[in-house]
Amino acid sequence: RPWRATLEGPLFEAGRTALRQAFGRDPVLVGEGGSIPVVGDFQRVLGAPVLLMGFGLPGENAHAPDEWISMENFEKGMLAVAGLWERLGAS
């Protein structure tokens, strides 16, 4: 089933803020997750919004045999995840 993220609400704002703080700039919003068809089911069955946050760049060959991610993006990504949990826990 097709699915599109809701780009508003507490989860999205917490994610946007966490990414901005970790990476030092506004996140780029792109369509992704086409290879994860269960995402729409999660939202429908659980009745809760879903947020996908990616930390790699297009040239890092996601899901290819030679996939890689820079350590800088990995570390900043982990900071973003921690920041997301911190914000959600405070709300």
N, C-alpha and C positions, 0 to 999 in steps of 0.2 A: 504494500500500500504506500502511496506517496505520503510524505510527511514534510512539514515545514515548521521550523522552530518559531515560537512566539518571541518576538523581539522586544517585549516589554514585560514588566512585572518584577517582583523582588529577586527571583532567581537570575534573570537576565541582567539586571542592574548589578547584582553582586558579582556575577561573572565578568561583566564589562569593567567594573572598578578593580577587581583583582588582577585582571590582565593588564589594565592600564598601569597599575602600581608596579607590577612585576617587570613589564617590558618598557615602561617609560614613555608609552605612546598609546593612542587609542587603538583598540583591536580592529582588524579588518574583518568585516562580516562577509562570509562567502558561503555558498551552498556546499554542503558536504554530507557524508553519511549515506550515500546511495548504496554502499556495500553493506549497510547495517539495517536490513529491512525491519528488524524487530523494534527499532526505536519508536516508530509510530504506535506499535502495540503497547509498549511501556506506557506511553502517555495516555492512551485510551483506557487500558485496563487499570492502571494505577490512579488515573484521574489527577495526575501531577505533571507539571511541565518537565521537559527534558532539555538539557543543555549539553552540547558537544563543544569541547574546547580543544583546538589543535595547536601544536607548538612547532611543528615542522614547516619548512618552506617548500614550495613546489619542486625545486631541484633536488630535494632529498629522497625522491623516488619512493614515496610511501607505498607499502605492500609489494614492492618489487624485490627480486632476489638481492639487489644491491642497495636496499633501503638503509638510510643512515639519518642521524640527527646530530646537530652540533651540540657540544656539551653546554655551550652558553644558552641555547634555546631549551635544552633539557632542564638545566638548573632554574632558569627563569620560569619554565612551565611548572616545575614543582613548587616554586614560590607562589605562582598564580593559584594552583590547587589549594595550597595551605591558606592563602588569602580568601579564597572562595568559602572554604569551610569556616574560617574565622567569622566572616561576614554573616553567613547563614546561621551560625551558632548564636550570634548576637541579636538576631532578629526575632 
